[in-house]
Amino acid sequence: MPQTDYDIVIIGAGPAGLTAGIYAARARMNVLLLEKAAPGGQIIITDWVENYPGFPEGISGYDLGEKMLIQAKNLGLEISTEEVTAMELSPGVKTLHLGEKTLTTKSLIIASGASPKKLNVGEEKFMGKGVSFCATCDAPFFRDKTVVAVGGGDTAVQEAIFLTKFVNKVYLIHRRDELRATKILQERAFSNDKIEFVWDSVVTGMDGFFGVENVHVKNVKTDETKTIKADGCFVWIGTVPNTDFLTNSLELDEWGFIKADKHMETSVPGVFAVGDVRDTPLRQIATAVGDAAIAAVSAEHFIENLA
């Protein structure tokens, strides 16, 4: 096989990428982890994590990500702040383009994660002016104000609860008549007198002069519309995979997530997908870490079997 720069390259430094890096570094593989932004992934903007084993009192997302990063660095993992813009994948050499620079690897682990899904109701002009996808980042800017939160899953409910530490009122808008969040989060939200639920409804638009002032809502069952006066709108309606750089090189599912088998291997031998970017029934820190352990060992076996 032709000489390559690395045995394994990992794309993304969230919990999945860092775990893959930890396993690969411990196996004494020649491994590089690439991250275009800050290591830690989405968990570094998560207020509190209560369902990751080993932390009975819970831990902040930032602290958990930092611990993973320190562990990876202590094992000698090489981490570089660079963005993959395109790639050519084959069962043999994988070539990655990082702007004007290229590198080659025998195996590739994609842990690029996912990004928040947008409402697409014209909120772009209010980004940073009332529209946010991160309560931990932006809640202090809305102290003693009224905000809208959109979504019904774990993230939406947990972040809405966090918002109540700062704001006077949260209108939680959900397109169904019941939440999808875990029961313990639902119980906390229902008992919080700062949260008012707006059921069976979707956001149809928003307006304001310098920033968000009004959020327009429609009931999906009755078609009734109303306007909520609010100073901000926080959106948690799901995620879209970060796969733009793949350039049609891997098989994806109908939502754009990477298809992978039980070994985390994709449609190209030696290329693995882990965490939020793959087609998985559950997107949690624990499942991302499990994916990554499997992928790192699978990548090691793949390299051992190369002629």
PyMOL commands that set and color helices and strands:
alter all, ss='L'
color gray80, all
select helices_A, chain A and resi 15-26+41-45+61-74+123-126+135-142+154-163+183-190+244-246+275-277+285-304
alter helices_A, ss='H'
color red, helices_A
select strands_A, chain A and resi 6-11+31-34+78-80+86-88+94-98+101-110+114-116+131-132+146-150+169-173+195-198+201-207+214-219+225-229+232-235+239-241+271-273
alter strands_A, ss='S'
color yellow, strands_A
deselect
rebuild
show_as cartoon
